Amino acid sequence: MADAHFSTIGLLGKAHHEDAQKTLLKLYKALTDSGYDVLIEERCAEQLHCDNNGQVVSLAELGERAQLAVVVGGDGNMLGAARVLCEYDIGVIGVNRGNLGFLTDLSPDNVLEPLHEVLAGHYVVEHRFLLAAEVITSGSSAGLGRAINEVVLHSDKVAHMIEFEVYVDDHFVYSQRSDGLIVATPTGSTAYSLSGGGPILTPNLDAITLVPMFPHTLSSRPVVLDGNSEIRLRAAFDNDLLQISCDGHVRMAVHPGDDILIRKHPRSLKLIHPVGYSYFHVLRNKLAWGSRLF
């Protein structure tokens, strides 16, 4: 449990959503009334019609100036913020105004009390690593992306089989014909990877999973790799145009013969949890697992 206090707070999130707007305005009023220095991300401020006395900032400036970012929304909002805020020494905590909410700990119905406890220095810190993806065309970099959940190689057509080779630390692993490949972090193991039959990895594991998408052979199974592995995917020459997606958001074109390098990003996301946070409690709630029998 940490004991450092937070005094400069950044607010951002799903401000076009009515319930999220109410939560953001509630947090803004409570924090300013309590004497905290509050920064509002510019797109969020525009939706809230709030000038915040000049404390409206870009997401990058929020990362530079704030000590804690409070993200109101779903996991998608957290992912978008994380891909930028990982570059700064800032803690990030989420208020769930989405669906599943694996990354958003605080309930909007009871947000002020646990948040004030966090601001007073009573919290748990957890670091989650990201993946960096680079598309290489004819020996030159043709695109860069980062992901906290997963990097996915896939066709730009629906349900279209592709062919590619997989190398790990320059060792040939296999060639595969499938709908694509999911390369996931432990954070992403409960996202798209889980839907594809991948294993759940606890967040403290330094590991990466390779999960084939509808492979053309029953012997193809998910593989768990050391988190410091370098993964290279090579698109076969007889493919049509392919894509790399990072967290389902950042998309990069992949041409036949291109290489995709995937490795751990040098910076990590600093997640802040309330005291008493349990990853297994989150899994039980979100995945509807059974409760204790006795």
C-alpha positions in Angstrom: 0.0 0.0 0.0 1.4 3.4 -1.0 1.4 6.5 1.1 2.1 9.3 -1.4 -0.7 11.9 -1.6 -2.1 13.3 -4.9 -2.8 17.0 -5.2 -3.1 17.6 -9.0 -5.8 15.5 -10.6 -6.6 15.1 -14.3 -10.2 14.2 -15.4 -11.0 12.6 -18.8 -13.3 10.1 -20.3 -16.5 9.3 -22.1 -17.9 12.8 -21.9 -20.4 12.3 -24.8 -22.2 9.7 -22.6 -24.9 11.3 -20.4 -24.2 9.2 -17.3 -20.5 9.7 -17.7 -21.0 13.4 -17.9 -22.9 13.4 -14.6 -20.0 11.5 -13.0 -17.4 13.8 -14.4 -19.2 16.9 -13.2 -19.8 15.3 -9.8 -16.1 14.5 -9.5 -15.1 18.0 -10.8 -17.2 19.8 -8.2 -16.1 17.5 -5.3 -12.4 17.7 -6.1 -12.4 21.5 -6.6 -14.5 22.0 -3.5 -11.9 20.0 -1.6 -9.1 22.2 -2.8 -7.5 19.9 -5.4 -5.9 21.3 -8.5 -8.1 19.8 -11.3 -7.1 19.6 -15.0 -9.7 18.6 -17.6 -8.7 17.0 -20.9 -9.7 19.3 -23.8 -12.2 17.0 -25.6 -13.8 16.2 -22.3 -14.1 19.9 -21.4 -15.7 20.6 -24.8 -18.4 18.0 -24.2 -19.0 19.3 -20.6 -19.1 22.9 -21.8 -16.5 23.7 -19.1 -13.6 26.1 -19.3 -12.4 25.2 -15.8 -10.8 28.6 -15.3 -8.1 27.9 -17.9 -7.2 24.4 -16.6 -8.2 22.7 -19.9 -5.3 20.8 -21.3 -4.4 18.2 -24.0 -4.0 14.6 -22.9 -0.2 14.9 -23.2 -0.2 18.0 -21.0 -2.4 16.3 -18.5 0.2 13.5 -18.4 3.0 16.0 -17.8 1.3 18.0 -15.1 -1.1 15.8 -13.2 -0.2 13.2 -10.6 -3.3 11.1 -11.0 -5.6 10.7 -14.0 -9.2 9.7 -13.3 -10.8 8.1 -16.4 -14.6 7.9 -16.5 -15.9 5.4 -19.0 -15.3 1.8 -20.0 -12.2 -0.2 -20.7 -11.9 1.4 -24.2 -11.5 4.8 -22.6 -8.9 3.4 -20.3 -7.0 1.8 -23.2 -7.0 5.0 -25.2 -5.7 7.0 -22.2 -3.2 4.3 -21.3 -1.5 4.3 -24.7 -0.6 8.0 -24.2 -0.3 8.3 -20.4 2.2 5.4 -20.2 4.8 7.8 -21.4 4.5 9.9 -18.2 5.0 9.3 -14.5 1.3 9.5 -13.7 -1.0 7.1 -11.9 -4.3 6.1 -13.6 -7.5 5.0 -12.0 -10.9 4.3 -13.7 -14.5 4.9 -12.9 -16.7 2.3 -14.7 -19.2 3.8 -17.0 -18.9 1.0 -19.6 -19.8 -2.6 -19.8 -17.3 -5.2 -18.4 -14.9 -2.8 -16.7 -11.8 -5.0 -16.1 -9.6 -1.9 -15.9 -12.1 0.5 -14.1 -12.2 -0.2 -10.4 -14.5 2.5 -9.0 -18.3 2.3 -9.1 -20.0 5.5 -10.2 -22.6 5.0 -7.5 -20.0 5.1 -4.8 -17.0 6.9 -6.2 -16.2 9.8 -3.8 -15.3 7.9 -0.6 -12.9 5.4 -2.2 -11.4 8.1 -4.4 -10.7 10.4 -1.4 -9.0 7.4 0.3 -6.8 7.1 -2.8 -6.0 10.8 -2.9 -5.1 10.7 0.8 -2.4 8.0 0.0 -4.3 4.8 0.7 -4.0 2.8 -2.5 -2.2 -0.1 -4.3 0.1 0.5 -7.3 0.2 -2.0 -10.2 2.4 -1.8 -13.3 1.0 -3.2 -16.6 3.3 -3.6 -19.6 2.3 -2.6 -23.2 3.3 -4.1 -26.5 5.1 -2.1 -29.3 4.4 -3.1 -32.9 6.4 -2.1 -35.9 5.6 -2.8 -39.6 8.7 -3.3 -41.7 8.5 -2.9 -45.5 11.5 -3.5 -47.6 13.8 -3.1 -44.6 12.3 0.2 -43.5 9.8 1.1 -40.8 6.4 1.7 -42.3 4.3 2.1 -39.1 4.4 2.1 -35.3 1.8 1.3 -32.7 1.4 0.3 -29.1 -1.2 -1.8 -27.3 -2.0 -2.5 -23.7 -4.3 -5.5 -24.6 -3.3 -7.0 -27.9 -1.7 -6.7 -31.3 -3.7 -8.6 -34.0 -2.6 -9.6 -37.5 -5.7 -10.0 -39.7 -7.1 -9.5 -43.2 -8.9 -6.3 -44.1 -11.8 -8.6 -45.3 -14.3 -10.3 -43.0 -13.6 -14.1 -42.4 -10.7 -14.3 -44.8 -7.9 -16.8 -44.3 -4.4 -15.5 -44.4 -0.9 -17.1 -44.4 2.1 -16.0 -42.3 5.2 -17.2 -40.5 6.0 -16.8 -36.8 9.4 -16.3 -35.4 10.4 -15.9 -31.7 13.8 -14.4 -30.9 14.7 -15.2 -34.5 13.8 -18.9 -34.1 11.2 -20.2 -36.6 8.1 -21.4 -34.8 5.6 -22.2 -37.5 3.8 -21.2 -40.7 0.1 -20.9 -40.3 -3.1 -20.5 -42.4 -5.8 -18.9 -40.3 -7.9 -15.8 -39.9 -5.0 -14.2 -38.1 -3.0 -14.1 -34.8 -3.7 -12.4 -31.5 -0.5 -11.4 -29.6 -1.7 -10.5 -26.1 -0.4 -9.1 -22.8 -1.6 -10.4 -19.4 -4.0 -7.4 -19.3 -5.3 -8.4 -22.7 -5.7 -12.1 -21.8 -9.3 -11.3 -20.6 -10.2 -9.3 -23.7 -10.1 -10.4 -27.4 -7.7 -13.2 -26.6 -10.1 -14.8 -24.2 -12.8 -14.8 -26.9 -10.3 -16.7 -29.1 -9.7 -19.4 -26.6 -6.6 -18.0 -25.1 -5.5 -18.5 -21.5 -6.1 -16.0 -18.7 -2.8 -14.7 -17.4 -2.7 -12.9 -14.0 -1.3 -9.3 -14.4 1.9 -10.0 -12.5 3.1 -12.5 -15.0 5.9 -11.3 -17.4 4.4 -13.2 -20.4 2.9 -12.8 -23.8 0.4 -15.2 -25.5 0.1 -16.1 -29.2 -3.5 -17.1 -29.9 -4.4 -18.3 -33.4 -7.7 -17.1 -34.9 -9.7 -20.0 -36.4 -6.5 -21.9 -37.6 -6.8 -24.4 -40.5 -5.4 -27.2 -38.3 -6.7 -28.6 -35.1 -3.2 -29.0 -33.7 -2.7 -25.2 -33.6 -2.9 -24.0 -30.0 -2.2 -20.9 -27.9 1.5 -20.5 -26.9 2.7 -18.6 -23.8 6.1 -16.8 -24.2 8.5 -15.0 -22.0 7.5 -11.3 -21.8 10.9 -10.2 -23.1 10.6 -12.2 -26.3 10.7 -10.5 -29.7 8.0 -11.8 -32.0 8.3 -11.4 -35.8 5.4 -12.2 -38.1 6.1 -12.4 -41.8 3.2 -12.1 -44.2 3.3 -14.6 -47.1 3.6 -13.1 -50.6 0.3 -14.6 -51.8 -1.8 -12.7 -49.3 -3.9 -9.7 -50.1 -3.5 -6.5 -48.1 -3.5 -7.3 -44.3 -3.7 -5.2 -41.2 -2.2 -4.9 -37.8 -4.6 -3.6 -35.1 -3.5 -2.4 -31.7 -6.2 -2.7 -29.1 -8.7 -2.7 -32.0 -8.0 1.0 -32.5 -4.7 1.8 -34.1 -4.6 0.1 -37.6 -1.6 -0.2 -39.9 -1.4 -1.7 -43.4 0.6 -4.9 -43.9 1.6 -5.8 -47.5 2.6 -9.2 -48.7 6.2 -9.9 -47.6 6.2 -7.4 -44.8 7.5 -8.2 -41.4 5.8 -7.2 -38.1 8.0 -6.9 -35.0 6.3 -7.1 -31.7 8.0 -6.6 -28.4 7.5 -5.2 -24.9 7.1 -1.4 -24.9 9.9 0.3 -22.8 7.3 2.2 -20.6 4.5 0.7 -18.5 1.1 1.9 -17.3 0.9 2.8 -13.6 -2.5 1.6 -12.5 -3.9 2.8 -9.1 -6.3 0.5 -7.2 -8.2 1.2 -4.0 -7.0 -0.7 -0.9 -8.5 -4.2 -0.9 -8.4 -4.6 -4.7 -8.4 -8.3 -5.8 -7.8 -9.4 -9.4 -9.7 -12.7 -8.6 -12.7 -10.7 -7.3 -12.8 -8.8 -10.6 -12.7 -12.1 -12.5 -15.5 -13.6 -10.4 -17.7 -10.6 -11.0 -17.0 -10.0 -14.7 -16.9 -13.7 -15.8 -19.8 -14.8 -13.5 -17.7 -17.4 -11.8 -19.2 -19.3 -8.8 -19.0 -17.9 -5.3 -17.7 -19.6 -2.2 -19.6 -22.7 -1.1 -18.7 -22.3 2.6 
